[in-house]
Amino acid sequence: MSTRPDFERLLRGAALRVTAPRLAVLTAVHDHPHSDTDSIITVVRRNHGAVSHQAVYDVLRALTSAGLLRRIQPTGSVARYETRVGDNHHHVVCRSCGVIADVDCATGSAPCMTASDDHGFEIDETEVIFWGLCPACLASAQSEPQP
């Protein structure tokens, strides 16, 4: 979903009022997946004018709580947001530049993996982050002269 009517339908379906800030944040996150809050604020302000930091934080919290956004926070990173929700996908993160990409489940159906000991939990989601170097950082590292 990527149009204003789609986003309006999503908001109404989640029993949230359709407001300009909510539409602006949904659009910004959809167009810039894995963005942090400051980046989202910049995009929203560039496209929709003045909006406070607190308004964006409040909208992100409401949309995440309603299940319209997913919040991820790889170790050592600030929180990031995406509109791809409900499919239990995973992520790959570059150790050098921090770029994040989606990775579909490695094997099987959600939650994709089975815990060796679930300690009595009914597991409904698995969060996996693969770490490495993205192609650009890998190429840069390989082209640097060795001491």
N, C-alpha and C positions, 0 to 999 in steps of 0.2 A: 504494500500500500504506500502510495507516495503522493497523493493529491490532497488538496484541502478537504474535499468531501469525504475522502477515505479517513483522514485524521479526525474530522468531525464525528464520523460514525464510530470510530474507535473510542473517542472520549465519551460519547453518549452511551455506548455499550458498556463502558466501565462506570457508569453513573456519575461521570464528571461533567461539570458545566463546560461548554465550549467557550473558551476565552482567547483573546488575541495572544497573551503570553504562552498559553499552553500550545496553541497551534504553532507559534514561532519556535518554541523549544522542540516540539516534535519534528518540525521541518528541519531545524538545524541538526538534530541528532541523526535523523534519517539521511541527510545529505553528507554528514561528516561522522560516520560511525567510529567509535572508540575515542571520541573527543573527551577532553577533560572539561570541567566546569568553566574555567576561564576562556577556553576556546569557544564553548557554546555561547557564553555571554557576548563575546566579540562578534560572532556570526549573527546572533539575535539583534544586537544593536546596529550592526551594519545593514541588516535587511528590514528592520522594523522600528528603528529609532530608540529613544531612551527607554531603558528598563533597568531596574535596580538589581544588584547582585542578589539581594534577598529574595526578590521575586523569582529569579531563575532557580535559586536553591530550592525554594518552596515548590515550584513546578516540577523540578527534577524529582524531589521527594514524593510528590503526589503521583506522578506518572510511574515511578518505580513501584510504589506501594500498590498501584492499581494493576501492575503487570504489563504496562504498555512500554516500559523501558527496562532494560537490564543494566545493572550496575556491576562493573567488574573492577577489581583493584589488584593487579599483579604486584607481587612483592617489590617494594621499593618505588612504586608508582602511586600517583594520585588516582582517585576514582575516575573511571571512564564509563561512558554510557553508549548504548546501542539500542536500536529498535528491533533487532532480531531477537525475539523472545519465544519461549515455549518449546524449543527444539533441543535443548540441552547440548548445544554445540560447544566447542572448546576454542582455545586461542593459541597462537604462536606469537612470541614476543622476541624482538631483537634485543640482545644484551647490550648492543652498542648505541643504537639510535632510539630505541624504545618503540618502534613501529609495531603495531598489533594487527594481526590478520585472523580471520575466522578459520576454524578447522572443524569439519563435520565429524561426527562420532567416528572413532577409530574402528570399532567393531561392534556388531550387534545393535540392539535397540536401546533406547534410553532406559536406564541411566548409563549405558555404554560399558560399564565395567562392574564387576562384582567384587565387593569387599571380601577379603579373606576372613574377617570376623566382623560382623555387623553389630555386635554387642547388643542385639535385640532391637536395633533401630529398623524402622521401615524406610529404606533409602529410596528417595524419589528423584535425586539429582546427583550428578557427579561433576565436579569442576576440575578440569585438567588444563594446565598451561605448559606448553612446550616452549623451551628456551633455546636460543641459538643466535646466529647472525643472519640477517636478511641478505638477499642477493647483492644489494648495493654496498652494504658494509663489508661483506665477504670479498667482493671485488676490490674494494678500497684497501682492505688488509693485505690481500695478495699482491697488490701493485706497489705497496710500500717497500722501500729498500730495507733489507735485513742488515742488522749491525754486524 
